[in-house]
Amino acid sequence: MRIVIAEDDTLLREGLSLVLAGEGFDVVAATAGPDEFLAAVAEHRPDLAVVDVRMPPTHTDEGIKAAVAARRAQPGLAVLVLSAYVEQSFATDLLADGAERVGYLLKERVGRVDAFVEALRRVADGGTAIDPEVVAQLFAQKRSGDPLERLTAREREVLSVMAEGLGNAAIGQRLHITDNAVHKHIRNIFMKLDLAPDDHTDRRVAAVLRYLDGS
């Protein structure tokens, strides 16, 4: 799997390169800024990009803008964004064009190499990987009257784990419930969020997007 890294912190950039190479990934470029990152994506056509949210020159949203631009320039590019803080607008900006092949993790997770690599592989395989702390804080910020208020406490738990990118079996293991219970809760979530079956829409992705943007 070919990876491009965009991280302005030299130690973290070099550390990520070493860790990923040691896990069998092919790090084709490790860049320090958004322009170099986009040039590397255009040159190498990687399978996956790992991008820091805050990058030069202003250290605000350059990284997220570059990640969005890269996905539009190379449809299907998997992107895992790293952030030191939970930043809701950045998460929803990244997911605006679809939740497939997208990850959003806090930088503190990088030190947990097995979990970090598992998240990378999940994103590269077409799934999502949303940091549990991001999920928790976004739930805490939901507005009164939000359609998500229709969900029971257990249904919210199921949706929050679904937003992390876990499949039904993993959801059941995390919450200690049966596969049948997971299927029942997901059906109820789709119904309460008015997500009818549609040949053109993945209801699971739509539910996660509804959850993350609060609409």
Backbone bond lengths (Angstrom), bond angles and torsions (degrees), N, CA, C in turn:
res aa  C-N    CA-C-N  psi(-1)  N-CA   C-N-CA  omega(-1)  CA-C   N-CA-C  phi
1 M - - - 1.455 - - 1.530 109.46 -
2 R 1.317 117.10 126.12 1.470 122.97 -176.83 1.525 109.87 -91.46
3 I 1.345 115.84 129.32 1.466 121.73 -173.99 1.522 110.48 -127.31
4 V 1.340 115.58 139.49 1.467 122.63 168.25 1.520 107.71 -113.03
5 I 1.326 116.79 133.76 1.465 122.94 179.40 1.521 109.37 -109.24
6 A 1.330 116.94 137.99 1.465 122.41 173.21 1.525 107.81 -127.11
7 E 1.327 116.24 106.03 1.468 122.22 -177.05 1.529 108.31 -153.88
8 D 1.337 117.34 122.52 1.464 119.10 -174.84 1.529 113.12 -81.17
9 D 1.327 118.15 -18.53 1.455 120.79 176.56 1.539 108.80 -77.35
10 T 1.336 115.50 115.63 1.464 119.82 -173.31 1.523 112.71 -59.72
11 L 1.328 116.88 -44.46 1.458 119.78 -178.15 1.522 111.62 -63.12
12 L 1.334 116.14 -45.07 1.466 119.07 -179.82 1.523 110.21 -67.61
13 R 1.317 117.38 -40.46 1.471 120.23 179.58 1.528 111.00 -60.68
14 E 1.339 115.84 -47.77 1.461 119.09 -179.94 1.532 111.22 -68.06
15 G 1.336 115.62 -37.09 1.463 119.22 177.81 1.513 111.98 -63.63
16 L 1.339 117.29 -43.93 1.457 120.73 177.29 1.523 110.95 -60.60
17 S 1.333 116.01 -42.72 1.461 119.72 -179.56 1.525 111.31 -60.40
18 L 1.321 116.20 -43.65 1.460 120.31 -179.11 1.527 111.57 -67.25
19 V 1.332 116.03 -44.65 1.466 120.14 -179.55 1.521 110.43 -61.68
20 L 1.333 117.15 -47.68 1.457 120.25 -176.62 1.525 111.63 -67.85
21 A 1.320 116.73 -39.07 1.467 119.19 176.53 1.531 110.37 -62.54
22 G 1.335 116.00 -40.12 1.456 120.30 178.55 1.512 113.28 -65.45
23 E 1.331 116.94 -23.92 1.462 121.22 178.36 1.518 112.82 -91.99
24 G 1.327 115.99 5.88 1.457 119.40 175.27 1.513 115.68 96.04
25 F 1.335 118.29 4.19 1.460 120.83 177.29 1.530 109.31 -81.95
26 D 1.325 116.61 154.25 1.458 122.78 177.32 1.527 108.35 -102.38
27 V 1.331 117.14 99.28 1.466 121.71 179.63 1.529 107.36 -81.85
28 V 1.331 116.07 102.93 1.465 120.31 -174.34 1.521 112.60 -86.08
29 A 1.351 117.51 -18.60 1.470 120.99 177.21 1.524 108.64 -161.83
30 A 1.339 115.26 143.50 1.467 121.93 174.99 1.522 106.71 -130.85
31 T 1.331 116.78 109.07 1.454 121.91 -170.55 1.524 111.35 -111.79
32 A 1.357 115.47 162.23 1.465 120.78 -176.03 1.517 113.62 -110.24
33 G 1.318 118.43 -3.02 1.454 120.55 -177.61 1.511 111.80 -151.25
34 P 1.340 117.60 165.71 1.462 121.10 -175.22 1.525 114.31 -65.07
35 D 1.334 117.38 -37.75 1.467 119.08 -178.64 1.522 110.89 -66.89
36 E 1.348 115.79 -44.54 1.461 119.35 177.94 1.533 111.04 -63.33
37 F 1.330 115.41 -37.11 1.466 120.01 178.82 1.518 111.24 -61.66
38 L 1.340 116.67 -48.74 1.461 119.68 -178.38 1.527 110.94 -65.07
39 A 1.336 117.06 -36.19 1.465 120.01 176.79 1.528 110.40 -64.79
40 A 1.343 116.97 -40.16 1.460 120.73 179.79 1.527 111.43 -66.19
41 V 1.334 116.86 -39.31 1.466 120.69 177.39 1.521 110.18 -62.53
42 A 1.340 116.43 -44.20 1.467 120.18 179.78 1.525 111.23 -63.91
43 E 1.327 116.60 -37.00 1.461 120.05 -177.85 1.522 113.02 -76.34
44 H 1.325 116.96 -44.94 1.462 120.54 -170.11 1.523 114.54 -97.23
45 R 1.347 117.67 -18.12 1.466 121.36 -177.73 1.526 110.83 48.40
46 P 1.342 117.04 62.10 1.471 120.10 -175.29 1.530 112.10 -71.92
47 D 1.329 115.10 167.80 1.463 120.95 174.09 1.522 111.05 -83.79
48 L 1.342 115.69 -28.46 1.467 121.03 -172.68 1.514 109.65 -147.46
49 A 1.340 115.95 143.02 1.463 121.77 174.68 1.521 108.81 -122.58
50 V 1.331 116.38 136.71 1.463 122.81 173.74 1.520 106.52 -112.10
51 V 1.348 116.53 119.18 1.459 120.68 -168.05 1.528 111.29 -131.23
52 D 1.336 116.02 132.31 1.456 121.81 173.14 1.524 108.96 -78.23
53 V 1.337 117.26 136.84 1.467 121.08 179.57 1.521 111.41 -62.84
54 R 1.330 117.49 -50.33 1.470 122.06 -173.46 1.521 109.82 -98.42
55 M 1.347 115.16 113.45 1.455 120.81 -177.09 1.524 110.10 -134.85
56 P 1.351 117.28 166.54 1.467 120.58 178.52 1.529 110.37 -60.94
57 P 1.359 118.66 155.65 1.471 123.82 6.43 1.528 115.24 -89.69
58 T 1.334 119.04 -19.85 1.468 119.31 -173.45 1.526 112.63 -100.56
59 H 1.329 117.43 -12.40 1.464 121.93 -178.56 1.538 111.54 57.50
60 T 1.318 115.43 42.51 1.472 120.14 175.47 1.528 109.09 -114.38
61 D 1.341 116.94 -85.16 1.461 119.15 -175.40 1.525 113.46 -125.24
62 E 1.326 117.26 19.58 1.466 118.99 -178.54 1.528 112.61 -58.30
63 G 1.331 115.97 -40.39 1.453 119.42 -178.22 1.512 112.78 -64.22
64 I 1.334 116.60 -44.38 1.463 119.20 -178.14 1.520 110.52 -67.61
65 K 1.344 116.57 -38.06 1.467 119.58 177.11 1.527 110.52 -63.53
66 A 1.328 116.27 -40.35 1.461 119.73 178.98 1.528 110.97 -66.15
67 A 1.336 116.72 -38.71 1.464 120.34 178.94 1.523 110.90 -63.63
68 V 1.338 116.83 -43.34 1.465 120.76 178.37 1.528 109.90 -63.54
69 A 1.343 116.71 -44.07 1.461 120.77 179.70 1.523 111.27 -62.80
70 A 1.331 116.47 -39.49 1.465 119.97 179.93 1.522 111.46 -64.35
71 R 1.338 116.20 -40.86 1.469 119.50 179.76 1.525 111.33 -67.06
72 R 1.322 116.81 -33.72 1.461 119.14 178.99 1.528 111.05 -74.86
73 A 1.345 116.52 -33.64 1.459 120.22 178.62 1.524 111.80 -75.19
74 Q 1.311 115.62 -31.45 1.472 120.76 179.35 1.518 109.24 -128.51
75 P 1.331 118.02 82.59 1.457 120.76 -179.83 1.528 111.03 -54.73
76 G 1.330 114.79 135.76 1.452 119.55 -178.85 1.509 114.07 94.25
77 L 1.344 117.27 -7.37 1.464 119.90 177.64 1.522 109.29 -64.80
78 A 1.322 115.84 127.13 1.466 120.40 175.24 1.527 108.60 -81.24
79 V 1.340 116.51 136.80 1.462 121.26 -176.80 1.522 109.81 -132.19
80 L 1.324 115.51 127.28 1.458 121.30 172.41 1.520 107.57 -115.38
81 V 1.331 115.93 116.17 1.464 122.18 -178.30 1.517 109.45 -95.77
82 L 1.322 116.31 137.85 1.457 122.76 176.57 1.521 109.81 -112.40
83 S 1.324 116.28 137.24 1.462 120.76 -179.70 1.520 109.65 -142.19
84 A 1.324 115.78 146.23 1.462 120.02 176.78 1.523 111.14 -78.07
85 Y 1.332 117.45 -19.19 1.462 122.02 -175.96 1.524 109.96 -135.52
86 V 1.318 116.23 163.37 1.460 121.89 173.16 1.517 108.23 -80.56
87 E 1.330 116.07 118.54 1.460 121.06 -177.62 1.518 107.80 -129.83
88 Q 1.338 116.25 99.45 1.457 120.96 -170.06 1.520 112.32 -61.38
89 S 1.335 117.92 -44.58 1.458 119.44 -175.38 1.518 111.01 -62.05
90 F 1.337 116.44 -35.14 1.453 119.24 179.70 1.525 110.40 -68.25
91 A 1.315 116.59 -40.19 1.466 120.01 179.54 1.523 110.68 -62.15
92 T 1.319 116.91 -45.28 1.462 119.36 -177.82 1.519 111.64 -72.86
93 D 1.347 119.01 -32.61 1.463 120.97 174.59 1.517 110.53 -59.33
94 L 1.317 116.29 -45.23 1.456 120.60 -178.58 1.522 111.40 -64.80
95 L 1.335 116.21 -35.45 1.460 120.90 -175.52 1.524 113.13 -87.90
96 A 1.340 117.59 -2.60 1.458 120.59 -172.97 1.521 112.64 -60.32
97 D 1.325 117.71 -32.52 1.463 120.95 -178.19 1.523 112.98 -93.92
98 G 1.338 116.51 10.28 1.454 120.28 179.20 1.511 111.43 126.80
99 A 1.330 115.80 145.82 1.460 120.60 -173.50 1.518 113.56 -92.71
100 E 1.344 118.05 -4.81 1.452 118.65 -179.53 1.518 110.35 -70.20
101 R 1.349 115.41 141.98 1.460 122.34 173.98 1.527 112.36 59.82
102 V 1.342 115.69 41.20 1.461 121.18 -179.59 1.520 109.51 -133.09
103 G 1.335 115.88 137.52 1.450 120.96 174.20 1.518 110.62 -133.35
104 Y 1.327 115.90 150.86 1.466 121.81 178.75 1.526 106.70 -142.52
105 L 1.332 116.18 105.14 1.456 121.34 -176.07 1.514 111.12 -123.73
106 L 1.322 115.90 150.45 1.452 120.73 170.51 1.525 108.70 -76.43
107 K 1.333 115.61 146.62 1.473 120.20 -175.82 1.522 112.25 -61.18
108 E 1.318 116.97 -27.27 1.466 118.81 -178.65 1.519 111.86 -62.92
109 R 1.343 117.63 -18.88 1.471 120.84 179.74 1.524 112.30 -74.85
110 V 1.345 117.27 -19.34 1.459 119.98 -175.50 1.524 110.98 -60.93
111 G 1.340 116.33 -33.89 1.458 120.07 -179.60 1.517 113.54 -66.69
112 R 1.323 117.52 -18.69 1.464 121.63 176.16 1.527 107.15 -92.19
113 V 1.322 114.63 81.79 1.466 120.51 -165.26 1.520 112.77 -58.14
114 D 1.319 118.22 -44.95 1.464 120.20 -177.44 1.520 111.48 -60.13
115 A 1.348 116.35 -46.21 1.466 120.29 -179.62 1.525 110.80 -67.21
116 F 1.335 116.43 -38.30 1.463 120.82 179.59 1.524 110.84 -63.77
117 V 1.316 116.59 -46.28 1.463 120.90 179.72 1.527 110.43 -65.32
118 E 1.331 116.86 -38.81 1.468 119.85 178.11 1.526 110.06 -62.01
119 A 1.343 117.05 -40.49 1.464 120.56 178.25 1.526 110.54 -64.58
120 L 1.328 117.41 -41.75 1.460 120.89 177.20 1.524 111.32 -58.44
121 R 1.311 116.40 -46.97 1.465 120.08 -178.08 1.530 111.08 -66.38
122 R 1.336 116.24 -37.44 1.462 119.18 178.91 1.525 110.91 -63.23
123 V 1.340 116.81 -43.48 1.458 121.12 178.85 1.531 110.27 -64.91
124 A 1.324 116.67 -44.73 1.462 120.47 -179.68 1.524 111.82 -62.68
125 D 1.339 117.00 -29.37 1.466 121.59 -179.63 1.524 112.95 -83.69
126 G 1.338 116.70 3.26 1.459 119.79 175.70 1.509 115.48 106.82
127 G 1.326 117.37 3.04 1.459 120.37 -178.34 1.517 112.98 -98.11
128 T 1.328 115.32 -163.27 1.453 121.88 177.60 1.524 108.88 -124.94
129 A 1.318 115.05 159.73 1.458 120.60 176.45 1.524 107.59 -146.53
130 I 1.317 116.07 95.23 1.459 121.49 -178.86 1.518 108.62 -105.36
131 D 1.331 116.70 128.94 1.455 121.66 -176.33 1.527 111.06 -57.97
132 P 1.336 118.15 134.70 1.471 120.26 179.70 1.530 112.99 -55.99
133 E 1.324 118.02 -33.76 1.464 119.79 179.49 1.524 111.25 -70.76
134 V 1.321 116.68 -35.08 1.464 120.70 174.12 1.519 109.46 -61.64
135 V 1.330 115.59 -46.96 1.461 120.92 179.34 1.529 110.60 -57.99
136 A 1.326 117.27 -47.45 1.463 121.47 -177.22 1.519 111.12 -61.62
137 Q 1.328 117.60 -44.32 1.460 120.14 -177.24 1.524 112.19 -71.06
138 L 1.343 116.51 -35.76 1.460 118.03 177.56 1.517 111.17 -65.87
139 F 1.335 117.16 -38.02 1.459 119.50 176.53 1.522 110.40 -62.35
140 A 1.323 117.37 -39.57 1.462 121.02 -178.42 1.517 112.12 -66.02
141 Q 1.352 117.08 -21.45 1.463 121.22 -176.23 1.528 113.37 -93.77
142 K 1.325 118.20 0.51 1.458 119.65 -175.61 1.527 111.74 -63.10
143 R 1.325 114.73 142.18 1.457 121.38 -176.58 1.522 111.08 -84.07
144 S 1.319 114.99 154.80 1.463 120.61 173.76 1.518 108.86 -63.73
145 G 1.311 117.31 138.57 1.450 121.36 -179.38 1.517 113.72 88.72
146 D 1.302 117.61 -2.51 1.448 122.02 177.98 1.526 108.91 -64.26
147 P 1.360 118.20 141.61 1.469 119.97 177.97 1.524 112.63 -55.54
148 L 1.304 117.62 -25.42 1.460 120.38 178.93 1.518 112.43 -65.27
149 E 1.336 116.18 -18.58 1.461 119.44 178.18 1.525 111.43 -65.31
150 R 1.334 117.17 -17.28 1.467 120.25 178.97 1.527 111.99 -71.82
151 L 1.318 116.76 -19.80 1.452 120.39 -174.42 1.521 111.69 -76.81
152 T 1.326 115.36 146.27 1.460 120.13 173.08 1.530 109.12 -73.64
153 A 1.319 116.07 168.72 1.461 120.27 178.81 1.525 111.18 -59.01
154 R 1.324 117.27 -41.84 1.462 120.43 -179.48 1.527 110.98 -68.47
155 E 1.327 116.94 -38.97 1.463 119.71 177.97 1.526 111.00 -64.23
156 R 1.324 116.66 -36.40 1.470 119.56 175.92 1.524 110.87 -64.95
157 E 1.318 115.67 -39.38 1.465 118.98 177.52 1.522 110.37 -61.07
158 V 1.327 116.16 -45.34 1.465 120.48 179.87 1.527 110.32 -61.65
159 L 1.328 117.21 -44.70 1.463 120.75 -178.95 1.525 111.15 -65.96
160 S 1.326 116.76 -37.78 1.465 118.91 -179.38 1.525 111.01 -65.55
161 V 1.338 116.89 -39.28 1.466 119.67 177.58 1.529 109.97 -71.60
162 M 1.325 117.24 -36.15 1.458 120.81 175.64 1.528 110.10 -60.19
163 A 1.331 116.71 -38.53 1.460 121.11 -179.86 1.524 112.18 -64.90
164 E 1.322 117.15 -25.79 1.462 120.39 176.04 1.522 111.39 -71.70
165 G 1.333 116.50 -15.00 1.456 120.82 178.39 1.504 114.58 104.95
166 L 1.324 118.01 7.43 1.463 120.30 -176.83 1.526 111.33 -80.57
167 G 1.334 115.63 146.34 1.448 121.75 175.84 1.516 111.53 -81.80
168 N 1.335 116.69 177.89 1.466 120.74 -174.06 1.525 113.33 -59.91
169 A 1.333 116.80 -43.07 1.470 118.97 -178.53 1.523 110.63 -63.46
170 A 1.332 116.54 -42.35 1.466 120.52 179.83 1.522 111.22 -67.99
171 I 1.335 116.93 -35.17 1.472 120.40 176.36 1.525 109.47 -61.91
172 G 1.333 115.48 -45.58 1.458 119.32 179.46 1.514 112.16 -60.63
173 Q 1.337 116.67 -41.60 1.462 120.31 179.04 1.522 111.39 -65.92
174 R 1.328 116.20 -42.16 1.472 119.86 -178.90 1.523 111.27 -63.14
175 L 1.341 116.15 -42.54 1.458 120.49 -173.75 1.531 112.86 -97.12
176 H 1.343 116.25 -0.72 1.467 121.23 178.89 1.532 111.92 59.20
177 I 1.333 115.18 47.28 1.460 120.88 176.44 1.529 108.66 -129.85
178 T 1.333 117.02 163.03 1.457 121.80 -176.16 1.528 111.36 -76.63
179 D 1.342 115.72 162.98 1.465 120.11 175.87 1.524 111.02 -59.15
180 N 1.338 116.69 -39.94 1.466 119.64 179.26 1.519 111.03 -62.07
181 A 1.324 116.80 -39.36 1.463 119.96 178.87 1.517 110.58 -65.83
182 V 1.339 117.13 -40.02 1.472 120.01 178.07 1.525 109.89 -61.37
183 H 1.337 117.45 -47.60 1.466 120.86 179.06 1.527 110.87 -58.79
184 K 1.332 117.63 -42.42 1.464 121.03 -179.71 1.516 111.04 -62.56
185 H 1.330 116.79 -45.90 1.463 120.03 -179.21 1.527 111.51 -64.53
186 I 1.333 116.79 -39.38 1.466 119.10 179.89 1.526 110.69 -66.88
187 R 1.337 117.26 -39.35 1.469 119.60 175.47 1.525 110.71 -59.51
188 N 1.329 116.31 -42.78 1.465 119.80 179.57 1.529 111.39 -65.52
189 I 1.326 116.57 -38.34 1.463 120.15 177.93 1.522 110.35 -60.87
190 F 1.332 117.13 -47.20 1.462 120.72 179.32 1.535 110.42 -59.29
191 M 1.319 115.89 -43.27 1.462 119.88 -177.96 1.527 110.85 -65.09
192 K 1.335 117.64 -47.14 1.458 121.42 -175.89 1.533 112.82 -70.77
193 L 1.334 116.47 -23.84 1.464 120.05 177.36 1.532 111.36 -95.11
194 D 1.345 116.13 9.88 1.466 122.30 177.42 1.529 111.91 57.99
195 L 1.323 115.79 42.55 1.463 121.41 179.51 1.519 108.82 -105.35
196 A 1.322 115.98 87.71 1.457 121.55 -179.67 1.524 109.96 -77.17
197 P 1.347 117.61 156.31 1.469 120.20 177.30 1.522 110.79 -56.54
198 D 1.334 116.40 137.73 1.458 122.30 -176.54 1.525 107.63 -151.28
199 D 1.333 115.77 127.53 1.465 119.68 -178.85 1.521 112.67 -63.13
200 H 1.346 116.93 -21.27 1.463 120.62 -174.83 1.529 112.83 -101.87
201 T 1.317 118.37 -1.73 1.457 120.76 -174.85 1.526 110.44 -130.86
202 D 1.307 116.75 131.32 1.454 122.06 172.26 1.526 107.02 -83.52
203 R 1.334 117.15 109.22 1.465 119.62 -174.97 1.519 112.41 -63.05
204 R 1.319 116.67 -30.77 1.459 119.87 178.84 1.533 110.14 -64.31
205 V 1.328 115.85 -46.15 1.465 120.83 177.28 1.521 110.44 -63.58
206 A 1.341 116.42 -42.77 1.465 120.11 -179.57 1.522 111.60 -61.67
207 A 1.336 116.72 -39.54 1.464 120.42 179.23 1.522 110.86 -65.39
208 V 1.336 116.91 -41.42 1.462 120.39 178.45 1.528 110.53 -63.48
209 L 1.340 116.22 -43.87 1.474 119.65 178.83 1.529 110.85 -62.89
210 R 1.339 117.09 -42.09 1.467 121.03 177.28 1.507 109.90 -59.52
211 Y 1.296 115.82 -41.07 1.470 121.63 179.97 1.526 111.82 -66.03
212 L 1.337 115.87 -44.33 1.454 119.11 -174.33 1.526 113.07 -74.50
213 D 1.344 117.18 -34.70 1.470 116.91 -177.60 1.522 112.66 -95.39
214 G 1.330 116.67 -6.27 1.460 119.40 174.85 1.496 114.56 71.88
215 S 1.362 118.23 13.22 1.454 119.67 -178.46 1.517 110.99 -88.78
